[in-house]
């Protein structure tokens, strides 16, 4: 019923997954980690990928009817019952079905931690009259980037930390060349990163503007420019936004992002 697959397997290129890959884009990145758990059904209509002690991400083909999806997910939950997953991330009904079966067998409870709104941007609209310029992040800004990362973690996940804790990560991401800053009169006022590229998409993440610089259009313009870069590469920009943050959702929609589905982040208690 279920089997493991390797990172170079073409399971993520099957037509059923490709049609629904925007909300499931993160699976592309997870399967590349050397420690990843990679599972698929024999019919290739289900994929589960997990790495680093984080939630596994689960996709089930929308081509199956509701009963078929439910049965398949329940069978998966039984098949992986020996795993110690901290939660599950999937389309909301799929996530709930898996959580009920998996936690029921283990005598655990679960709760919905977050609803992620998935977006894609087939055509970008550049905000007008935003002062400043985009630059690729430079080493001299590592302390500022570390502070931005600490702020992002607090805003996005409620995890408070000190900038010093993020210095190494900031250095690594600067060296990657994928982090960009919006600069006004020599001062970084916003950041965003192209986190991952696949054959068809480029995912944007870590969008952050400190409170003292918000409501000036900086993040909108920076994300729009990154979208333009990706579109010029022939890739469609995608991203996830917290469903409880209407401001960020409106910002993304205003520059051309279109809603492409939801992912429920469920935690097991």
C-alpha positions in Angstrom: 0.0 0.0 0.0 2.8 2.4 0.9 6.5 2.5 -0.1 9.5 4.7 0.5 11.1 6.7 -2.3 14.4 8.5 -2.9 15.0 12.2 -3.3 15.6 11.8 -7.1 12.4 9.8 -7.6 10.0 11.4 -10.1 7.0 11.0 -7.9 6.7 14.8 -7.6 6.5 15.0 -11.3 3.4 12.9 -11.7 0.5 14.8 -13.3 -1.8 14.5 -10.3 0.7 16.1 -7.9 1.8 18.8 -10.4 -1.9 20.0 -10.7 -2.0 20.6 -6.9 1.6 21.4 -6.1 1.3 25.1 -5.3 -0.2 24.6 -1.8 2.1 21.6 -1.4 5.3 23.3 -2.7 7.2 22.8 0.5 7.3 19.0 -0.1 9.7 19.7 -2.9 12.2 21.1 -0.4 11.6 18.5 2.4 12.4 15.5 0.2 15.9 16.9 -0.6 17.1 16.6 3.0 19.2 13.5 3.7 17.3 12.6 6.8 13.9 12.9 5.2 11.1 10.4 5.6 9.6 10.0 2.1 6.5 7.9 1.6 4.1 7.4 -1.3 1.2 5.1 -2.0 1.7 2.4 -4.7 -0.8 4.3 -6.9 1.3 7.6 -6.4 -1.8 9.4 -5.2 -0.4 10.2 -1.8 2.9 11.7 -0.6 4.2 12.2 2.9 7.5 13.9 3.5 9.1 14.9 6.9 12.5 16.0 8.0 14.3 17.4 11.1 11.7 16.6 13.6 9.2 19.0 12.0 5.6 18.3 10.9 5.4 15.9 8.0 3.6 17.4 5.0 0.9 15.2 3.5 -0.6 15.4 0.0 -3.6 13.3 -1.2 -4.8 13.6 -4.7 -8.0 15.7 -5.2 -8.9 13.2 -7.9 -10.0 10.7 -5.3 -13.5 11.1 -3.9 -13.9 12.0 -0.2 -14.3 8.4 1.0 -11.3 7.2 -0.9 -9.2 10.1 0.5 -10.4 9.3 4.1 -9.7 5.6 3.8 -6.2 6.2 2.3 -5.3 8.7 5.0 -6.5 6.4 7.8 -4.5 3.5 6.3 -1.4 5.8 6.2 -1.9 6.8 9.8 -1.9 3.1 10.8 1.1 2.4 8.6 3.2 5.1 10.3 1.9 4.6 13.8 5.4 3.8 15.1 6.6 7.2 14.1 6.8 10.0 16.7 5.5 12.9 14.5 5.0 16.2 16.3 2.0 17.1 14.1 0.8 17.1 10.5 0.6 19.7 7.7 -1.9 19.2 4.9 -5.1 20.4 3.3 -7.4 21.1 6.3 -9.7 18.1 5.9 -6.8 15.8 5.2 -4.9 17.0 8.2 -7.9 16.5 10.4 -8.5 13.0 9.2 -4.8 12.0 9.7 -4.7 13.7 13.2 -7.9 11.9 14.3 -6.6 8.5 13.2 -2.9 9.0 14.3 -3.7 10.5 17.7 -6.7 8.2 18.4 -4.4 5.2 18.1 -1.8 6.8 20.4 -4.2 8.3 23.0 -3.1 11.8 22.1 -4.9 15.1 21.6 -4.4 17.6 18.8 -5.1 21.2 18.0 -4.9 23.4 14.9 -1.9 25.7 15.4 -2.1 27.7 12.2 -3.9 27.9 8.8 -1.5 28.8 6.0 -2.9 30.5 2.9 -1.0 29.4 -0.2 -0.6 31.9 -3.0 0.9 32.1 -6.5 1.7 35.1 -8.6 1.3 34.6 -12.4 1.7 38.3 -13.1 3.1 40.9 -10.7 1.9 44.5 -10.1 4.7 46.8 -9.0 3.6 49.3 -6.2 4.2 52.8 -7.3 6.1 55.6 -5.5 7.9 53.6 -2.9 11.3 55.2 -2.1 14.4 53.1 -1.9 16.0 50.3 -3.8 16.5 46.5 -3.7 19.9 45.0 -3.0 21.2 41.5 -2.6 22.1 41.2 1.1 25.7 42.0 1.9 27.9 40.8 4.8 28.0 44.3 6.4 24.3 44.0 7.1 24.5 40.6 8.9 23.8 42.1 12.4 20.7 43.9 11.0 19.6 40.8 9.2 20.0 38.7 12.4 17.7 41.3 14.2 15.2 41.1 11.4 15.2 37.3 11.6 14.5 37.4 15.4 11.7 39.8 14.7 10.3 37.5 12.0 10.3 34.5 14.3 8.4 36.5 17.0 5.9 37.8 14.6 5.3 34.6 12.7 5.6 32.0 15.4 5.6 33.9 18.7 9.1 32.7 19.5 11.1 35.4 21.2 14.9 35.3 20.7 17.9 37.6 20.7 19.5 38.8 17.4 22.8 37.2 18.5 21.2 33.8 18.2 20.6 34.3 14.5 24.1 35.7 13.5 25.3 32.3 12.0 22.0 31.8 10.1 22.2 35.4 8.8 25.8 34.8 7.6 24.8 31.6 5.8 21.8 33.1 4.1 23.9 36.1 2.9 26.4 33.7 1.4 23.6 31.9 -0.4 22.8 35.0 -2.4 19.0 34.4 -1.9 18.3 37.1 0.7 17.3 40.6 -0.4 16.9 43.9 1.4 15.0 47.1 0.7 17.3 50.0 1.4 16.3 53.6 2.1 19.1 56.1 2.4 21.6 53.4 3.2 19.4 51.8 5.9 17.8 48.3 5.5 14.1 48.6 6.1 12.7 45.3 4.9 13.9 41.8 3.9 12.6 38.9 1.9 14.2 35.6 0.7 13.8 33.4 -2.3 13.9 30.2 -0.3 13.6 27.5 -2.9 13.2 26.9 -6.6 11.6 24.0 -8.3 11.1 23.3 -12.0 8.0 25.5 -12.1 8.0 27.7 -9.0 10.1 29.9 -6.8 9.0 30.2 -3.2 9.4 33.5 -1.3 9.7 33.5 2.5 11.0 35.4 5.5 9.3 38.6 4.6 9.8 41.1 7.4 9.7 44.8 8.1 10.4 46.2 11.6 7.5 48.0 13.1 9.2 51.4 12.8 9.2 51.1 9.0 5.9 49.5 8.3 3.0 51.0 6.3 5.4 52.5 3.8 5.1 49.9 1.1 8.6 48.6 1.5 7.8 44.9 1.8 5.2 45.1 -1.0 7.8 46.6 -3.3 10.6 44.2 -2.3 8.4 41.1 -2.7 7.1 42.5 -6.1 10.7 42.8 -7.3 11.5 39.3 -6.2 8.4 38.1 -8.1 9.7 39.9 -11.2 13.1 38.2 -10.9 11.4 34.8 -10.6 9.1 35.4 -13.5 12.0 36.5 -15.7 13.5 33.0 -14.9 10.3 31.4 -16.2 9.2 30.5 -12.6 5.9 31.3 -11.0 6.4 32.9 -7.5 4.6 31.2 -4.6 4.4 31.8 -0.9 2.5 31.0 2.3 0.8 33.6 4.5 -0.6 33.2 8.0 -4.4 33.1 7.6 -4.8 35.1 10.9 -2.8 38.1 9.4 -5.1 40.0 7.1 -2.6 42.8 6.5 0.0 40.5 4.9 -2.6 38.7 2.9 -3.9 42.0 1.5 -0.4 43.1 0.7 0.3 39.9 -1.3 -3.0 40.1 -3.1 -2.4 43.8 -4.0 0.8 42.9 -6.0 -0.8 40.0 -7.9 -0.8 36.9 -5.7 -3.8 34.7 -6.2 -5.2 32.3 -3.6 -4.2 28.7 -4.4 -5.4 26.7 -1.3 -4.9 26.2 2.4 -2.6 24.1 4.6 -3.5 23.4 8.2 -0.6 23.1 10.6 -1.9 20.7 13.3 0.1 20.0 16.5 -0.2 16.8 18.5 -0.4 17.2 22.3 
